[in-house]
Amino acid sequence: MSSLFHLLFLSFCISVKAINYLDPTLKKNYLDLGASLSVKDPSQVLKSTNGAFTCGFHNSSPTAFTFSIWFSKSAKYTSVWTANLNRPVYRTRSMIKLSKHGNLVLKDSDGGVVWSSNVSTRDAYQAELLDSGNLVLKSRGNKILWQSFDYPTDTLLPTQPITSNINLISYRSPLSSDYYTFNFDDNYVLSLRYENLNLGLSTIYWPNPVNNVYENGRVTSMSRRYGSFDANGLFTSSDALRFEASDLGPGIWRRLTLDSDGNLRLYSLNKTDGSWSISWVALSQQCKIHGLCGTNGICMYAPQPTCTCPPGFKMNDSSNWSKGCSRTSDKNTKGWFLYVPNSDYWGADINVTTPTSIEECKDICRNYSSCNGLEYHPGNGDCYVKDFLFNGMFHPGYKGIMSDIYIYLKLSQRTDAFSEQLFHTRVLKPICEGTEPEVMIPLQRRTVGKTPWAYLYWFLLALFVIELFFISFGCCFMFGKESNPVEKEEGYKLVSNQFRRYTYKELEKASNKFKDVIGRGGSGVVYKGVLRDGRVAALKKLDGVSQGEQEFQAELSVISQIYHMNLVRIWGFCSEKSHRILVTEFVENGSLDKALFGTCTSSILLGWKQRYKIAIGVAKGLAYLHHECLEWVIHCDVKPENILLDREIEPKITDFGLSKLLHRSGGNSRLSRIRGTRGYIAPEWATNLPITAKVDVYSYGVMLLELVTGVRVSDCAIENGEGLYMVLSSLVMMLKGKLADDDYSCIVEIVDTRLKGDFNLAEVTTCVKLAVSCLEEEQSKRPSMNSVVQTLHSIDA
């Protein structure tokens, strides 16, 4: 009887296995080695075992598909993660496959790799969609080798952490140059930030940038950066940010999403009808979000949030308010000024003068050709001249809430605010009950008899009278809270501590008239300075030549994206007349070349542990630039001179003036001319091959050899009297042959004698092997910087 039972049980198992094999429509939550999901068959998806999430291809258009994870029971498609957001694949033969090498690879119909998990190890054996919505790549020992939770798009799920290296980025469109981010800032505070690549602008709008950290209820004393929300809907983070869902409790599927309008919202899913409701929102007043109405635009409440162009301006794009307004005619140095009541244009100050009269302030603006408007504080005579007008906001109670602030727009001719104008407006519909952010399409209205600006002013006058009534009851409180000039100036200082524009006079004063030279390069001279807030800075002053200008513009285009411990932080810039200056953090121990190739009397003697630490740090910084930025960034001039060492000998990559941005949608871009430094230039510069991130890998390989040998490669060529490239090729060929024969005696021979034998042979061997692979002539044979980092970390010191 027992044997019969076992036979029946075995038959049952075989039958189940056969059914699973014969019926491909049965949903699984895992993908085995060699298995794939195809765009061609919509039934090929992964399903989490709890039924909450689906992973597969989603048709973003009739012919374009993204590989995504989404909520299974949402009435409207709601993605929580996407691998190829700005680079869709197409129907024919496109697939995602778990290769035999353990790497998840997304291929387009032509066989080209669009995205991969950048994991290549024999240990990987399965990709699994967990009940948490996390897609993981696991080893046979259930160790997670890669997970989608580490690379979020615009959404966090319960238990999914946000850390120092994780950003949420709002999705607007593949062609958009502006977007929003949610991440930890330099003060260890979770913040919402507006980024505009075209303008080189990066501004924080939440928490309130006018207040200091503690006034916003946050803390900065903790060096740890971590935040997440639990299954009950409670969010906590290391900066003391704490909020909870209005429907706090278990059993509800939630998501925290940075929407395309720049607001951060916590959503809860109604499993019955698949609808979403908002259970928490970061900003209840939508006009406080920067960039909503674009350059020159004003956000106002009438009573819904509304965008408008002031008189003398017109809308740039009738389908997109974020592109703002432009002048109907050019401004001139003797322009008229239009007073805009109860409004402010946040930031973009190019000159701050105090005290002045209003007429003197206007004259200052007239004398600046780049001046577009001014902000005047009559109480203390502060005059803020503005380079461009951005984040305009109208508030009927603005003058009652804060001290008087006058905003004037510079125009080419006299413009009466009550003259006949086209008044462009569009209500910014508040997002509620799970609706998606509405595209802001403008309406053009022309009134008869009275113009819209006339109605606007009557409306404002009525609001002012009502406000005056209420203010009279609370004047004692208002006077008690009135900002004094020092507080207002501190408010601007706090804002300016983020990425900002500096005036030339400000930097001239900070650097003692540019006397302390700390470095020189092909694109300019670097000076040491102390900013008004006490921070020590490096001021890179670029000459007014065309090459310096181009490099300056290239650096500005990536500034807002650079957040990594192994990259020098850029705090701001100056662009006045012929002056082009970058303001960066000052790194105490100077550049790597001085420590590595200096004399015995050098102030720093790098031991092997420090050299290996530098190798890892530089690899991490380059991996971030190549793989983790919103844009792919190629440095193009990786060399010891561009590696700075802080007081802990932690490396920081500097000088992005030679960098080139390659958008994810275009991989065949070619840089216009050869860039880099002799001895570190990859061979493809001299050919007609496309320039990719592998040029940095080649330069990194040269630097690895120099870390091991302690000798500059170019010096070897001089001693041998041969060409530099020939010497380097010969060295690589020799090392490759020795390594192939498992002959490691040569490695010990080339190690820097100054180390006196005090080094880790396994680490040195790894560095030499990596250098040889990085210096392959064919780009495709060189490793990625991600794999370099993994290899360096795999060695036990």
C-alpha positions, 0 to 999 in steps of 0.5 A: 500500500505504501509503495502504491501511495508513493507511485501515485504521488510521483505520478502526480508530481510528474503530471503537475510538472508536465502541465507547467511545461506545456502551458506557458500562460501559467504565471511564475514569479521567477526566471531561470538561467537561459529563460526569457520574456518576449515582447511578442507574447503579452502573457509572458510575465512574472507575478508576485506570489501575493498577486500584488505586482506584475513584471513584464513588458508594457506598451508605452505606445502601440509599437514601443515597450518598456520593461517594468513592474506595476501594480496588478490590481490598479484600474489604471496602469501604475508603474513602480519601476522601469528599466528603460524609461527613456529607451523603449524597445520594439515588438519584433524579437525584443526580449529580456533574458537571464543569460547563462552568465547570470546577467539580466539583459534587455535586447531590442529587436535588432539584438542591441543591448538596451539595458542590463543589470551589470551582474556577471557571475556564475553564482547567479541562477534565478531572477525573482519578483518578490511580494514586496515588488522588488525584482531580485537576482539571486545566487544559489545560496539565496544571496541577492546580487542585484535588486530593483529596489536599489535603482528606483525611478519615481516611486518607493514601496514599503520597506524600500529604502532611500539612501545617500546614493538613491534618488527618485526622479520625476518623469516628464518626457524623454526630451525634457531638460527639467525634472524634479528629484527627491534625495538627501542633500549635502546637509543630510536632509531629505529634500525636493529639488528642481533641476533645469539642465538648460539653465544650469539651475538647481533649487530646493523648494521643500522643506522651506529653503528660507528656514534653517534645518532645525526650523524645518523640524529636521536634523543634520547631526547624523552622518547616516542617510536612510529613510523608508516607510513601513507596511502601516504607512509610517515614514521615518528617516535619519533627518527626523522627517516623519509622516504617516498615511491618513489611513494608517494601518496594515493591509493596504497597498501603498506607494510614495511617488514623486509626480511629474508636477514636482509634488511628493505624494503617498498613495493608497490603493482601493483593492475593490475598484483599483482606484488610488487615493492620496493619504499624504502630500508634501506641499499643499500649496502647489505654487511653492513648487519651482519650475511649474510655470517656467521662465518668466511665468507666474503661479497664482491662485485664482482660486485654483493654482494657475499659470500666467504670463505678465504683460510684455510676455507671451507663452513659449509652448501652448502645450507645456507651461514648464517652458514658460514665457518669453518677451514680445520684444527685446529688452534694452539698457534703457528699458521701462519697468513694470511693477508686479504686486504681491509677487516674487521671483525666487533666486537668480540674483546676479547682484545684491546691493544695500542700501539703495533707493528704488531708482538706484536699484533700477539704474543698476539693472539698466546697466546690466545687459543680462538683468531681466528684473529686480527685487527691492526691499524698501524697508532696508534698501536691499536691491536684488538684480535678477539674471533671469526670472524664475519660479514666479509666485503671486500671493495676495497676502504676500506683503502681510506675511513678509516684509514689503517686497517689490518686483519689477520686470525690465521691459523694452518699452512702457507697458501699462498693466491695464493695456490690452494684453493676451492673458495666458492662463491654465488652472493647475488642477490639484491631484486628488483621488489618485488622478495623474498630474494633468498636462498644463494646456494654456487657454488664451482669453481676450476680454471685452471692455476691460482687459484680464489684467484689469479684472486681476487688479480689481480681484487683488484689491478686493482680496487686499481689503478682506485681508486688511480686516483679518490682519487688524486682529492679528497685527500684534502677532505679525509685528512680533514675527516681522523679519528684520533685515538681518533675518532676511539676509540670512534667508537669502544666505541659506538659499545661496548655500545650495547651488547658486550664481555668485557675483564676480565681486563676491568671489574677488573678495572671497579669494583676496583678489585671486592671489592664492593660486592652488593649481593650473590646468589647460582650462584655467587657474584655480584659486583658494577662497573663503565664501561669505558663509565660511566655507573654504572653496576652490575657484576655477577661473576660466579665461575668456577663450572659446575653449574655456567657455565651452568647457564651462558650459559643459560643466554647468550642464551636469552640475545638478546631477553630481552627488557622490562622495568620490566626486568634487562637489560644485557649489556654484558659478559666476558668469559676468561679462568675460568672467567664467568661474566655477566654485567647488569644494576645497579638497585639503590634500591636493592632487594625487600626482603630487602624492604619487610622483612627488619627492621623498619630502612630499607631505604625503607618503601613500602606503599600499592600503591608501593606494588601493582605497584610491583605486576603489574610490576613483572606480566608484566615482567613474561608475557613478558617472557612467551608469548611475547619473540621469545622464551618462557622463564621460570625463575624458581626462582621467589622470592623477592631476584630476584626482584630489585627496581629502584629509582621510585620503578619500579620492575625489574626481574633479575637472569635468570641463572636458566631459561630454554628456551622452543621452541614454537615447543616443549611444553613437554620439562622437565628441567633436575633437580629441580631448584628454592628456598625453599618456592617458588617451585611449587609441580610439581618439585617433581612429574614426570609432565612436567615443564611449565611456570606455575611454575613461576605462582606458585612462583608469587602467593607466592610472592603476599601473601608476598606483602600482609602480609609483612611476608616471607612464610618460616618464617610462617612454622618455627613459626608453626613447620610444613612443609613449603608446609603443611603451605602454603596449609593450608593457601590457603585452608582457604582463598579459603573457606573464599572467596567462602563464601564471607567472606572477614574479613580474608583478612583484618586480614592478611594484613601487620600491618605496613601499619596501615590500609592504603590500598585499599581493592579492590586491596588487595582482588584481590591480595589474590584471584589471589594468591589463583588461582596461588597456585593451585596444578594442573598446568592447574587451574593456570592462565596465567601471561597475565590474571594476568596482565589483572586482576590487571589492571581491578581494579580501585584504 
